Structure formats: C-alpha cells, structure tokens
Amino acid sequence: MIEQERFNEAEEILIESTEKIPESFVLWSELGHLRHNNLNKHNEALEAFEVAKKISPTNPEVYLWIGSCFERKGYFKSAESNYQKSITLSPKNEKNIIRYLTFLNERKRYNDALLHINNFLKNNKSSLNISAINAYTLKKLGRYLEGAKILADLSKENKNHHFEAGSCYFKAKHYQEALFHLNQIYNIPQYSIKSLEMIIPSQFYLKFYDNSCNAADVLLKLDNNNICSIDYKSKSLLLQGFNNKCLEFLLKYQEIVNTNYNILITYISALISDNNFNEVEIKINYLLKNHLNSDVLLFVHNYYSKKLKDETLAEKIINNYTINNSKLKSTYLFKIAINYYKKGELNKALKYAKNSINEMPIYWKSYELILKCYHDLNQPIKVVQTLDEMKQKGEIPENFLMKVHIILSNFLKDAINSKDDNKIILYNISSVLILGDSLVNNIKKLKDNSTSEDIKLLFEHIEIISECEILLLQADENFDKTEFQNKINKSIEIAEKLNDVITKKLLKFNSCFYELILCLNNPVDLELSLNNLSKYIINKEEIDKFVIEVPAQLIEMLMLNYKQKVRIIFQLLIDSLDEIKENIDVLNILKLFSQLNIELNGITEESITFDAIVTYYQGDYKVAAELAEIALGNNPRNKVMLLLKCDSEYNQEEYEKALETSNLYIEINGRDIQCDNRQINIYKKLNRFEKSKEIEQSVENLLINFEMKNSENQNE
C-alpha cells in the first residue's frame, strides 16, 4: 500500500494491528515512520515513537526517529537531546552520527560537529562517510587545506572526490595540487565546466599563461560566452605583453566587457599599455558610474597615484564617489593596506587599515591585518591592545575567532623560536583573553623551560585558569563543582607565592572572578564570592605604584586582563540584581565595582547604566535620576534608564516630572505594561483618577487578550 501511496489506508491497518498486538515494537515504529515521512503528522508520529520507546527503551533507532520528529516541528533542543541519546546508546552506529552531524551543520554549528567527528574517528578511522563529512565541515569553517588533504585521500577510493579536493586546494591557493585533482575529472561532462573554471585561474596564478589561454579556448567551445575564460585569457595575453591581441580578443565580447568590471579593468589596462589615454578616461568614468566597488576604486587609485603620479587627484575622485558609503570606502582602504603589507611597507599598511576601521568600526579583516603588522613590527603589547579593542566592539564572529587562534599560534611559534620570554608570556595570556582557553600544552612546556620563578608561577596560574575556563565551557547538568573549586583554590595558592603584592592581588582577582561565575545562581554564595573579590580590587594609586620583576609588557597585559574582568562582572551581575538588591552590604560592593569600572574603562552607556541601577537600589534617588539623565544623553531610547528615571522622580515625589518621563518613554518606545503601571500610580498621586482608571482598563483588556492567545497556543 505504501508503494502505491495509499498512505491513509496503510495507517488504518497499522492502527488496527497495534490494537491487536500492542507490545509490537516493529508495528509502532512503522506507524511512526508512516506518519512522519508520508503523512506529515509529526505529533501523531511522536506518540507512536514514544510507545515504541517504552517497549524498547535502549533501542538507539527510536531516539533517532523522535529527534527527527522534533527537528521537523522546529523543537531543536529536544531534537538534539534525542540525537545525543541515540549516539550514547550506539556510539559506533555511523548512520546515527551522520544524522546528528547533518543536524549540527545545518545549524552552522561546525565546531560542535568537528568535536563529535574527531571523537568518532578516534575509534573508527576507516569510516569514509564520516571522513567526507569531516572535510565538508572543515571547508565550511574556511579550513580548506585540511579539508583538501582528507578529500585527496578519499579520492583514491572514489574518483568523484577529486572535484571537491581540487576545489578545496583551489580555495586554499594551492594551485599545483588543485590542477592535479581537477585534471583527473574535467573530462567527465558533469564536472567539465566547473573544473575548467578552476583550472584556468590555477594555471594563470602559476604563470602558465599559454596553458591558461588553451584551457580558456576549450571552455569557450563548451560555453561561448563564459566569463571566466574571457577574463583569464585576456589577462594572460596582457601579462605576456600582447596588448593588441588582448584588445582584439575583447572587442569580440564588447557587451560582456561593459557589463563585467574585472574584464573592463583588463581592457582599460591594455589601453594604458597602448598609451590610448583619451579612451582610458572615458572608460574609467564609465567604470565608476556603472561598476562602483572597492576593486574599481583600488584600480582608479593606482592609475592616478602611480601611473599619473597624482595621489591628491586619486583621493579627490574616490572621496566624491564614496561620500555616503562608509562600507565601500572601508573595504577600499583595507585593500590598499593589504597591498602595502605585501610590499613590506608596514607603517603605511597600518595607517590604511586603521583608516578602514574608522570608516567601519567592525571590520574584522582590517583588525587581522593590524595584528599581523604589529607582530611584524615587534610590538607584542600592541597586538594585545588590539585584541582588547576587538573584544570591546562586541561578539567576535566564530569563523574570525578561528583565524585569530591561528594567528596567535603562529606568533607564539615565532616567539618560542626566538626564545623571547616577553612575547611568549604575552601571546599565551592574550590567547586566554581572546579565545577563552590558552594553549595549555604549550604553556606546560614553556613553564618547564623558563628560568624565572615568577614566570613559572604565572604560567602555572594561567594553565589552571585555562582548565577552569574549559570546565565552564563544557559545563552541563553533571558539572563537578568540587573539581572546579579545587582548581580555583590551587590557583589562589600559586598567586600567594609571588613576591609582589599588586601581582598577587591581580592573580587572586582573576581566580575569584571564576568563583563568582560559579556562584551567580545562588544569592548566598554570590554575596560571599563578591566579598572575596572585593578584597583584591586594585585602585588607581596602586596601579601607579605597580612594581614587578617580570617584563613591563606583562604589567600592561595583566592590567588589560583586569580591566576586562571588571567590565565582564557588570554584564554578569546586572542579571542578578533582583536577587541581591535588598542586601545593603552587597550593594556597597557593587557600587565600589561600578566606580572602579568607570575609573578603569571610562564613562560608557553601560557603566553609567549599571551605576544608576545600583545607586537607585541604595535609595539615593536624586543621584540615580542624574545618572540616568547622563546615560540617556548617550542613548535616548534606553528603556531601562527611562523607567529608572521615572521611578527615581516618583520616589522623590516629583510626580509631574515622572509623568513627563513616562510620556517620553511612550513617545520613543510605544505603550507597554511596565510604563502603564507606572502611569496608573502617577495619575493617582496627581488625583487624576479618571485617567488612572482609563489606563487600568486598557491594561486589563491587554492581559485578557494575552491570556486568550496563550490559551489558544497551548490548545494547539
């Protein structure tokens, strides 16, 4: 019946069968499959699978099916927990792990997928399917070379993997290896055009210009207007000095030349080589008007500043075209910076990379280049300061974090090779700072090889703190708090062995910071933890007197770490304020932290907001209202500060001011229950009972509607 697509009839028969034999695992699972795969009845499918699970609770397949149902319904957490249960019950089952890896990759959780892949491959190295998924995942993370090597091995078993291996090598710019794999497969029709579109540029970048032209001719026979062929053949002719041949070739494709900026740039370059400057000006104007992008701007900049030796004119033209487009200008400046970096002109590269960030503050590529420049200029502390600046900009994208990890690892290798203790310390601590975990194994080696006792102790402290961070990152419901606390206590003992009082304080503060994270959900422990943490606060006077026997850059590094920890504390505690707002002693500590944060990290919307909240809970409503006003000067839409200002004015019995602030809140953010409840109380205090009643009725209607909708959703 299923083969004949008579699904409803099949369902009826299976239901009847389960009634007759209710303990049959096979019948219930078949019923679940039918409903899930053919009838889109996912709720009913779940019911059938749940019965099957009760019959056979250790069957890994049933958890896989339940996970699939939850995934189809959009309940991803439930889906994942069932997929994981399936793998736990049958860790060697390739089908189950593949389903879970597919789930992770579809959610773009590539690092999580890699973790499970590596665990599986430890005991199942010969699994070709998992190896292929491993290569795919690495490719998605931009780790093309690692993916290419896996696919190259797989291509020995399956010829189709040659294409993906060639593709990865091509993206990794390993053109010789790319050519090897792509040449194995380009004569298979389904791969011909795509393979040739990588073969042609690979030959071009390897400077096999004749081969590139010949391959382009082959592709043009398959696709007579192929952009890749026209682009690279024209470039190959130009670089061989065949200007006229290049122009003649491109004249056959004039329409494509005008619609593709890359090919048009090649055409203009041929005109420049031919000294046809009148035509060059016409084409450059056309290029800027019709194909404005960073590559075009870079080409125009190079033409005017290098060929015509007129950099002022170049900048004037570019400013005219980018006046309202910061993103475009930022990308263009970054590309100039890259060019200078390749030539070894590091200070110019730095200048343009910083200008790029000025145009667009969150431009991670420019930050990557700045890190490389400072490392090459032998300024490790600048590397660390740049990392800190990046963290302050917001959450760093996962794929860029991976790049930073690789960059720091390479910097660390250089430092080890040059036996530069200062750099070794800095790059290890900065690895902790930016990534959340240091290179623990490297630290162990460095600690053992170091001659300075202080450095050994610092490394030992960092190693333990790194382990604590890893424990926190991997924490689940079975989290061992005792092990974590023991590590924290050990790190404090190590800090105690240092001679310098300030350094001791810094390291103990570092330890107690992680203790605080552990106590966030428990008000009693939180109070104790905050008290511990407050003992190791360093004020401005102590910082100025900071004396230590280890290198000066390390002092800056430790202080940078300290500032970051102080800043993070506020982000963590702001969510716990409701639990501790009645505790005067804790509020006094929070006020101390708040002032420290402003002192160390400057006045920001975040620091003033936190200070205002703590001050309000301390009962100083006048100062709280003033602080809220300062925060609103930075961001008039700050909901928390508008409500806090309103409450502060209300508690000072300034009801007209409170009403004015609540009206401003509504004007900016619209009406909501929080503000309505405040206005009810304010109007009562102003003896405007009709208005108070009107808003009360409005809130009541809103709550009734909300409850009705909530009830409908629950019924569904």
C-alpha positions, 0 to 999 in steps of 0.5 A: 500500500505504501508503494502505491501511496495509499498512505491513509489506508496503510495507517488504518491497518497499522492502527488496527494491528497495534490494537491487536498486538500492542507490545509490537515494537516493529508495528509502532515504529512503522506507524511512526515512520508512516506518519512522519515521512508520508503523512506529515503528522509529526505529533501523531508520529511522536506518540507512536515513537514514544510507545515504541520507546517504552517497549524498547527503551535502549533501542538507539533507532527510536531516539533517532526517529523522535529527534527527527520528529522534533527537528521537523516541528522546529523543537531543536533542543529536544531534537538534539537531546534525542540525537545525543541519546541515540549516539550514547546508546550506539556510539559506533552506529555511523548512520546515527552520527551522520544524522546528528552531524547533518543536524549540527551543520545545518545549524552552522554549528561546525565546531560542535560537529568537528568535536563529535567527528574527531571523537568518532574517528578516534575509534573508527578511522576507516569510516569514509562517510564520516571522513567526507563529512569531516572535510565538508565541515572543515571547508565550511569553517574556511579550513580548506587545506585540511579539508583538501588533504582528507578529500585527496585521500578519499579520492583514491577510493572514489574518483568523484572526490577529486572535484571537491579536493581540487576545489578545496586546494583551489580555495586554499591557493594551492594551485599545483595540487588543485590542477592535479585533482581537477585534471583527473575529472574535467573530462567527465561532462558533469564536472567539465565546466566547473573544473575548467573554471578552476583550472584556468585561474590555477594555471594563470596564478602559476604563470602558465599563461599559454596553458591558461589561454588553451584551457580558456579556448576549450571552455569557450567551445563548451560555453561561448560566452563564459566569463571566466575564460574571457577574463583569464585569457585576456589577462594572460595575453596582457601579462605576456605583453600582447596588448593588441591581441588582448584588445582584439580578443575583447572587442569580440565580447564588447557587451560582456566587457561593459557589463563585467568590471574585472574584464573592463579593468583588463581592457582599460589596462591594455589601453594604458599599455597602448598609451590610448589615454583619451579612451582610458578616461572615458572608460574609467568614468564609465567604470565608476558610474556603472561598476562602483566597488572597492576593486574599481576604486583600488584600480582608479587609485593606482592609475592616478597615484602611480601611473599619473603620479597624482595621489591628491587627484586619486583621493579627490575622485574616490572621496566624491564617489564614496561620500555616503558609503562608509562600507565601500570606502572601508573595504577600499582602504583595507585593500590598499593596506593589504597591498602595502603589507605585501610590499613590506611597507608596514607603517603605511599598511597600518595607517590604511587599515586603521583608516578602514576601521574608522570608516567601519568600526567592525571590520574584522579583516582590517583588525587581522591585518593590524595584528599581523603588522604589529607582530611584524613590527615587534610590538607584542603589547600592541597586538594585545591592545588590539585584541582588547579593542576587538573584544570591546566592539562586541561578539567576535564572529566564530569563523574570525575567532578561528583565524585569530587562534591561528594567528596567535599560534603562529606568533607564539611559534615565532616567539618560542623560536626566538626564545623571547620570554616577553612575547611568549608570556604575552601571546599565551595570556592574550590567547586566554583573553581572546579565545577563552582557553590558552594553549595549555600544552604549550604553556606546560612546556614553556613553564618547564623551560623558563628560568624565572620563578615568577614566570613559572608561577604565572604560567602555572596560574594561567594553565589552571585558569585555562582548565577552569575556563574549559570546565565552564565551557563544557559545563552541563547538568553533571558539572563537578563543582568540587573539581572546579573549586579545587582548581580555583583554590590551587590557583589562589595558592600559586598567586600567594607565592609571588613576591609582589603584592599588586601581582598577587592581588591581580592573580587572586582577582582573576581566580575569584572572578571564576568563583563568582561565575560559579556562584551567580545562581545562588544569592548566598554564595554570590554575596560571599564570592563578591566579598572575596573579590572585593578584597583584591580590587586594585585602585588607581594609586596602586596601579601607579605604584605597580612594581614587578620583576617580570617584563613591563609588557606583562604589567600592561597585559595583566592590567588589560586582563583586569580591566576586562574582568571588571567590565565582564562582572557588570554584564554578569551581575546586572542579571542578578540584581533582583536577587541581591538588591535588598542586601545593603552590604552587597550593594556597597560592593557593587557600587565600589565595582561600578566606580572602579569600572568607570575609573578603569574603562571610562564613562560608557552607556553601560557603566553609567547604566549599571551605576544608576541601577545600583545607586537607585537600589541604595535609595539615593534617588536624586543621584540615580535620576542624574545618572540616568539623565547622563546615560540617556544623553548617550542613548535616548531610547534606553528603556531601562534608564527611562523607567529608572528615571521615572521611578527615581522622580516618583520616589522623590515625589516629583510626580509631574516630572515622572509623568513627563518621563513616562510620556517620553518613554511612550513617545520613543518606545510605544505603550507597554505594561511596565510604563502603564503601571507606572502611569496608573500610580502617577495619575493617582498621586496627581488625583487624576483618577479618571485617567488612572482608571482609563489606563487600568482598563486598557491594561486589563483588556491587554492581559485578557487578550494575552491570556486568550492567545496563550490559551489558544497556543497551548490548545494547539 
